[in-house]
Every structure is written in structure tokens, then in C-alpha cells.
Amino acid sequence: MTENYDLVVLGAGPGGYVAAVRASQLGLKVAVVEKEKLGGVCLHKGCIPSKTLLRSAELYQNMKSSTEFGIETNDVELKMPLVQKRKNKIVSQLEKGVQGLLKKNKVDVYHGTGRILGPSIFSPQPGTIAVEKADGSEPDMLIPKFVLIATGSRPRTLPGLTIDGTHILHSDHALQMEELPNEMVIVGGGVIGIEWASMLSDFGVSVTVIEYAERILPFEDADVSKEMTRILKKRKVKVLTSSKVLADRIKTSEKGVTLSVEKNGETVELSTDRVLVSVGRDANIDDIGLNNTSIKVENGVIQTNGYMQTEEEHIYAIGDVVGGYQLAHVASHEGILAVEHMAEKEVQPIEAKHIPRCTYSRPEIGSIGLTEEEAKKEGYTIKVGKTAFRAAGKSLVFGEPDGFIKIISDEKTDDILGVHIIGAHATDLISEAGLATVLDATAWEVANVIHPHPTLSEVYGEAATAVDGKAIHG
């Protein structure tokens, strides 16, 4: 079958399907090609299932400590099969929602592997999409004016380390566990690794985190990293930084896994039930036909301009395949930007300083803009306001007093350069900072927002006044 389209999107994750819906709203005839399930990695192997498990872990821990709230509970029992059942139900519900959105907006869906063809009888320029089907039947040929690559990413592993899905796992495997190990070593102390460390610890698993860098969460503000390390250690999570796993020495057996870790010139042996490898993600750009185009790839990701265009002006790319912040909300925003640019609407490139970053551990982390170290490296003279969560009465009401908010401002202009939060509901609270950075707000302006009492949002007002040394409760 051969069909003409204004736009063909490769990948139906949060970048691809959002872009497809927006393109349809703009009057384009749109098709989406997806080789797995609608919703992509985020819905099926990332954001949604992991956050669902994190919520179960948090609730389990709350129930175990309910006596602090005057509620006696006996024999609280964790049943992972039921946890997984709830996760699968939520994923299924949201997948149906994506299906409904595409159908409502008259987006055609093709199931199979989409590959970009070079110039042919169908088109004088590269971009015709061959949709190869799992059953081996004749591929569909889609002839678009524009192509949007949104094929996402997959878990990365360490050179020489074999992922077997039984003893040595990546996040796709871990999300399916219906039986928890007694012990787990997590290789990688970035966002995903720390989320898993928090979750498994709350589930009662003995956890060790191994991080190659000098600190966990190396891309967060140093104070946030320090606070999370303190909290994890308080929860009996072992944290090994400046440590390297010697992949060629890992041994597996029926009893578990033995691995060697190099730290400060010495080698330490660890024994554990399972190992979770969490060292980042690689873009899914292999075997999609980039060799038939002039698209540039550097450091494993597709190169684009500020409007998400590749070297082939009619082919755009978004999300994990272009690197940068590999976050679902970034992919969605990039997708909208790309299709509006195709439709010749006036658009503005995304600025990194406006992108919120979230870690869904316990406590959560939300951040935006520059860290203190980055601000100093860029030559700013800064003012810093910092307020502990326990200064907000509601954090004590919630029983979650750990953490703080930190606001970094430019001393010359008073503009906010960065906001970093570690504490209860930080991933929800960071949105106020997002609005502040978009509006180029100053700490003084944030301080003059009347934050209701008692709420966790009060920490904003306190930290903003602390920037100028005027905090009341901080």
C-alpha cells in the first residue's frame, strides 16, 4: 500500500504522539509509525510504571510508620504481584487514552518498523517511509512532505557487562519484578539509579549504590546531592562514590552475583542477589535509514537546529534521539515546536534554563536553571537564599521535614538563575520556579507572592526573602 501524508512521525511516545495530535490540529494529514505500543518507553517502560511502583513503595513505608500519626496497624504486608497488577492497570488505562487521542484527531497508526528511504520513484528527496511489519508481509510505503523522528531510547550498559535479565538487570527487567531480592546493587547514581534506590529501600530491600563520579546526582546542585546522600544513608542505603565496577570480573551463580569495585586504588568485592545497571540511555537511531540521508549524528545523537530540523530540512527529530535532557516533557514540547515550525507558525527555540528536572525519589527533587557551581563558572556574582522544609509547618504535618529549597539570583540584576528543591512534593513545587524563570522574575517578586498557609509552597517565600537576608522563619 502507498499513501501520501503531510507528516509521518516515527515513534508514538510522549514526543511523537503529542506532535502528531498538534499537527492534526493544524490541518496536516498525519500518520504515526510505532513498532511496539502507543505511548512509547515513557508509558510502558519508564515514567509511568516506575512512578506507580514508587508510589506503592512510599505508601508501604507510610503504613509501616503510621504509629507516628496515631494509627495502629498490624501485619502490614507487601504483595508485589498486586503492586504489579495496579501498575499494569494504570499503564493500560493510559494506553487506551493515547489510542483515543490519535483516533479523535484522525491520525493514522501503522504498526511496524519505519525506515527512511533515499530518493526513489516515490520522492526525489530522502524521506519516504517503508513500514516493515512483524509478519514479514509487504511493507507499506508512506510518502510525506515532512518526517519527524521520535524513536526514543533504550537502557545503556557498561562495556563488557552482559545483561541477562535474571541476575544482572536494566530498568526494563526491574519494572517487571514480582519477587523482590533481599539485596540489590545499583550501578549508577544518577536520576534513575537514585529513584530505584529509594523505591527498593522503601520496599525493604538492602541497597548499595555505586557511582563513578565524586557524588551521586552529579548534574544536580552539590547541596542537593549532599542532602540526598545524607537521607539515603539514614535509610541504611550504602553509597559508594568515586567507584568503578570492573565489568570483566563480575560472576553470577545460582546464589547471586559477585562483583569487584575499584575505589581509591583499592579493589573491594561485593556479593548481592541482583545487580541493576542504571548508567544512562542510548538513542534509538540504528537501522532507521539515517544512512540514506545527510542527517548528522554526533556522540550517538541526531544533530538539529533550534527548530528541531536536521540537515535534511524536511526531516525533524525530537526527544531522546537528539540528546540533551532526556525527559518526556521536553520531548512533548519539542514535538509541538517542530510541527508548528513545519506549519510556518512563529515559534521560539527552547531554552535549557526553562526546563524543569525532576527526580521522584523520597524525598523528591525538582530543579531548574543553573546550579551554584554553574552560575559561578559562567561569571555571575550570585546571591543565595536557602530555607529548610521544616520551616513550613505543613512539612511537619505531613511527617516529611527533610530537605530544603535553594534560590540562586544574579546580584547585579536580581534575576533568578536557578531554583533547587529537595523535599516533599518537590516535583510539583518546581513549576512555580518554571513560571518565574520564563517571566525573568526576581527573588523580590517571588517573595511578594502571597503563599497560602499552611502549604509547602511557603518555602518559596522564605527562600526568596532569604536571598536578601530577610527571611522570617528560615
Secondary structure, DSSP 8 states (H G I E B T S, - for coil): -EEEEEEEEE--STTHHHHHHHHHHTT--EEEEESS-TTHHHHHHSHHHHHHHHHHHHHHHHHHTGGGGT---------HHHHHHHHHHHHHHHHHHHHHHHHHTT-EEEESEEEE--S-SS-SSS--EEEE-TT----EEEEEEEEEE---EEE---TT----SSSEE-HHHHTT-SS--SEEEEE--SHHHHHHHHHHHHTT-EEEEE-SSSSSSTTS-HHHHHHHHHHHHHTT-EEE-SEEE-GGG-EEETTEEEEEEEETTEEEEEEESEEEE-S-EEE--TTSSGGGS---EETTEE---TTSB-SSTTEEE-GGGG-S---HHHHHHHHHHHHHHHTT-------GGG--EEE-SSSEEEEEE--HHHHHHTT--EEEEEEEGGGSHHHHHHT----EEEEEEETTT-BEEEEEEEETTHHHHHHHHHHHHHTT-BHHHHHTS---SS-TTHHHHHHHHHTTT--S--
